Amino acid sequence: MNLVAIIGGGPAGLMAAEELADSGVAVHLYDAMPSVGRKFLLAGKGGLNLTHSEALPTFVQRYGDRAPQVAAWLAAFSPDAMRAWAAGLGIETFVGTSGRVFPQDLKAAPLLRAWLHRLRERGVVLHMRHRWCGWAGDGALRFATPHGELRVAPHATVLALGGASWPQLGSDGAWVPWLREAGAQVAALRPANCGFEVRWSEHLRQRFAGAPIKPVALRFGDAFGRQGEFVLSAYGIEGSLVYAASAAIRDAIARDGSATVTLDLLPGHDATRVAREVAHPRGARSLSSHLKSRLGLAGAKAALLHEVLPRETLADAQRLAAAIKALPLTLAAPRPIAEAISSAGGITLESLDERLMLRARPGLFCAGEMLDWEAPTGGYLLQASMASGHVAGEAVRRWLTSGR
């Protein structure tokens, strides 16, 4: 019987295992952690976002430059297929007001339990606390285990080791040098869906760290413009609106050393109204009281104005009104990759064939976040990871059957 080794117990690895489970091969899955799906469970703590309900052509464009390649994965395992797959595990889903798709109970744990039960029933063998350490000289896989080194010589291998975000959950990027030695081109791993550093004053850091900024519209040149919300942190800014713009901002900082976004602090007010209210005589009232009474602008939003604008701008009604609608905020650096929701970079798709097999090493397939693609949050990350695992698992089955 052919043996297939799957290394990595996240969604991509588990999906590859599922595709192979009924194909008459011995499927052994190895993971360095005490249990599988740890990042999957953590991501689901606030409500497991499985996928998104938007039309597929729009969905595919969320993957930017890698849209053509990811489209092929989604053709094999689409958002509709994701919902049908969950239903097959007894997990019904619903579409939220944002278009995101969630399990009815919003929880990740029941889905993962049902999934693992089905995999075990189909013969998948799980090996926990088995950390992959590259290849031996004879090509065997090397694992560090609680009982010493283990070597395994499978007929095919699927790597689904993740990127380098949340390394405490198992994805630490330690695989990069081994894949380069194996002939893969590996783009540098970079933070994605991440926060950014701002050089706040001590006053703002102490008084407003953790404060939400909402509603607000964020614009970054021609690359991004959207309304939503984010949070002031002790180091800078983070949150859903920031994450959505993070790829463009990160790349600009890498190129230019910093990046400046503009914030519309009152997206529900047009510029004429803001100018009129700011210019309204305020008498003996302070500027803070004036902005609060005329525009409802107070708290963290008002603090941002005082943080960013010089005194002469705050004292000039016309310039202040313009800044309320387009406040420039300079971002110094992305936060470290270990803090990011996901990572960009990884094995370039050009290193792989259409089956996700490494061109330089036949029989070695790769899937999930360790590949060089990225996507915003909203179900796109999990959908593409699982779709790539589906493609890799099916490709292994065909490769073993055809012998090439």
Order of alpha helices (4+ residues) and beta strands (2+ residues): beta-alpha-beta-alpha-beta-alpha-alpha-alpha-beta-beta-alpha-beta-beta-beta-beta-beta-alpha-beta-beta-alpha-beta-beta-beta-alpha-beta-alpha-alpha-alpha-alpha-alpha-beta-beta-beta-beta-alpha
